Amino acid sequence: MSTKLTDRSSIPALLEEMTVEEKAALITGYSSFKTRGFEKYGIPSCRVLDGGTGVNLFQYYGDVLVRAIWEKTSVKTASLSGVSNSVLMMQILEKLDQGEELTEDEKTVMEVIEEEMKKIVPSGQLPGCFPPGMLLGATWNPEVVKLCGNAVAKEMDVYQVDMVLGSPNVNIHRDPLNGRVFEGYSEDPCLVAKLAPEFVKGIQEEGLIANVKHYAANNQETHRQNINETIPVRALYEIYFPGFEACVREGKVKSLMDAYNKVNGTACAMNKWLLTEVLREEWGFEGLVVSDWGAVYDQVKGIAAGNDLDMPGPRDVKPIVDAVENGTLSMEDLNRAVTKMLEMLLDMPVMKGRRTSVIDREYLLRCDKEAIEV
């Protein structure tokens, strides 16, 4: 009989029982926004989702659709990407919003989505849209930021989300052409460091896992997956690190997302100085490091550097298994990543239980009133 994940004391036994293949699969995404579960070990699959402005329905519907296809066809290929399906869902939802007629294929897609969503959100309530980081930064008000975090987390809970990605995004405003600049709080690292931890507290007070991103210096979208940011160490500590450090030290954030770009020659998800020496050893971060989607360019180097969860899936885990077998990757590093993943699951609603099942619009109105008053 297999050991079950019940609390932290059960983790050492699980590490002894799980195979290298199972460990590698656990820390590699199952679909675009879900992780892999192992029923025999009592390890559930958790749902992660953008973002700081509330439930991202394009992503959500896209991932629900791809997993529904998998369950009915047993086809699990990278071509059935939840991210790609999010684009499809965007097109369909825009058509519906504009009153345009759907094609027969699009109608079938919506039937599948509606059937699956009834299982997840029986009330059928749609989520709200909350102020992005740029607007929260403009409030200069920590209490308002925390209230927003509370409200976002409650709706995410209704949608059975366990980790809210980008809650918050603390990348510094540098490039006006950056299409993601609206997610960040400010060009001022001091203001970011004062406000961002409050959003973390707001999310985690409701029992969900907050996630600060993109670590580090992901301040432009152009060529973000191959650009090398050459930044003096002093500039990193004075401009680009303060928001992250504040979320770790003051906000007690439980997860962090590393970035696509390189910092001083090494990609963030494979950067041991960033992920281990600064984040864990200097700042005392004890949570889970999650990759940006597709940012782990080398699975083995990512784990060795300190990246724990590689998203999204599906992805072949053979390179990880081979590396352990040939000694390129130590079992100690693999077990560290697995341990962080198991510890995170224990802290998630998927294991601790959901607090919110229905979106309370009256609560949101009260939050609006309180935000205006403060």
Secondary structure, 3 states (H helix, E strand, C coil): CCCCCCCHHHHHHHHHHCCHHHHHHHCECCCCCECCCEHHHCECCCEEEECCCCCCHHHHHHHHHHHHHHHHHCCCCCCCCHHHHHHHHHHHHHHHHCCCCCCHHHHHHHHHHHHHHHHHCCCCCCCCCCCCHHHHHHHCCHHHHHHHHHHHHHHHHHCCCCEEECCCECCCCCCCCCCCHHHCCCCCHHHHHHHHHHHHHHHHHCCCEEEEEEECCCCCCCCCCCCEECCCHHHHHHHHCHHHHHHHHCCCCCEEEECCCEECCEEHHHCHHHHHHHHHHHCCCCCEEEECCCCCCCHHHHHHHCCCEECCCCCCCHHHHHHHHHCCCCHHHHHHHHHHHHHHHHCCHHHHCCCCCCCCHHHHHHHHHHHHHC
